[in-house]
Amino acid sequence: MAKTDPQPDVLVLGEHPSAYLCAALLRHKSKLRVIQATLPNESWPDRLVLINPELFSLHPLLETLKRKLELKSVYGVKFLADSADTASEHRGKNAMAYVGSYKAIRAAMLKIAEAEEVSLVVPRALEIHSVDDRGIELTLGKNRIHPKSLVLGGLPTEAQQKVLGLPDGWGPEVVHRYTFLKLSLSKFGDPGTRPIVPMSLNLHDTLCWGWLLPGDKCWQLAVEQPIETVSKLKPEDLLRHWVQTLILHGLLPKTPEVPIDQAESIDLPLTGALAQEGVASRTLLVGPAGGFYSATAEDIFPNCWSAVFAADAIKKALREVHLQDALQPYRQKWRTTLGDYLRGPQQNLRFLLPLVYRNQVMTSRLAEAILLGKQVVR
């Protein structure tokens, strides 16, 4: 970007799919100058993710996305207890959700941003200098720019967050460790044409969760636990216990041995958006930066939902005299809609678990709560 180029209206930072989507939406049917930039040293490992079908109806730009992705349809959930004789399942007539590759979804969102003629850059460095009544002063790579507003889909350094007035970090009450491992279909069996997701709600009697996601080309083992439990129960041990549970239920073979040592872990701020402010100095937080993960560790749909709200709020705010004040409806809107979705099932699971295994209605409602975000109590 040369010094004579017009200054951008909005800078979007981060390479999560929700960040690319927000940049595309800001450009869609508008003349806004939008730059989308990755954050230096930001890295998200590829993994399989559950996708709520509602993703494709969030905005017209997403309507054709389903046809462009390699997705595995999921028809329900099978809840497993640690003992081999206790399980229950809900199976729908039609696909209830999809499983896709995080990397492929991100690439598809990038193409949507390119089609909307977003200016895409991959800077080696980023420095945020100050915020004033005209915008945000920062250096992106070698260029000094002054966008009127900023969208954060990933977090810069602590010092840069402080300039923007962001909190120091996530509290331990919202951070969960997600540990996953991909397994070859040729070695561990094919999920078939109408698979359901095997899932534990109470691994090792700890209320930690486990999944076996059926992908188009592989299985993905995954466990999730509050960050505070990691020192007492190592993720590898939790994953090993989940493998043994699946073997007990006949859903994984005893051989070959699962390579637990190849597992990867990432920390996710589940329902983090409910625990902190989503509006900073001329800045909106979306996706991972805003903690828009559901209580059931869902990634793509809720994070992209936040991007839709953010793009709409910024487009309106840029037409107002006092931009900062005009950004406030962003928080109000997602809290009254997306907020309930993020909370997920509110019932005490220790009380609910016996009912799940004994009552088919409760099994079905909890499956729909996890895959579709519906309320258990209706």
RAMO-V377398 format. One record per helix or strand. SS is the DSSP state (alpha for helix, beta for strand). FROM is the first residue (numbers start at 1). TO is the last residue. If there is no record, write none. Layout:
ss=SS from=FROM to=TO
ss=SS from=FROM to=TO
This chain:
ss=beta from=10 to=13
ss=alpha from=17 to=27
ss=beta from=34 to=37
ss=beta from=48 to=52
ss=alpha from=53 to=57
ss=alpha from=60 to=62
ss=alpha from=65 to=68
ss=beta from=72 to=74
ss=beta from=76 to=80
ss=beta from=87 to=91
ss=beta from=97 to=101
ss=alpha from=102 to=115
ss=beta from=119 to=121
ss=beta from=126 to=132
ss=beta from=135 to=140
ss=beta from=143 to=147
ss=beta from=149 to=152
ss=alpha from=158 to=164
ss=beta from=175 to=184
ss=alpha from=185 to=188
ss=beta from=197 to=203
ss=beta from=208 to=214
ss=beta from=218 to=226
ss=alpha from=227 to=229
ss=alpha from=235 to=248
ss=alpha from=260 to=262
ss=beta from=264 to=270
ss=alpha from=272 to=275
ss=beta from=279 to=280
ss=beta from=283 to=285
ss=alpha from=287 to=290
ss=beta from=293 to=293
ss=alpha from=300 to=317
ss=alpha from=323 to=326
ss=alpha from=329 to=336
ss=alpha from=338 to=343
ss=alpha from=349 to=358
ss=alpha from=360 to=372
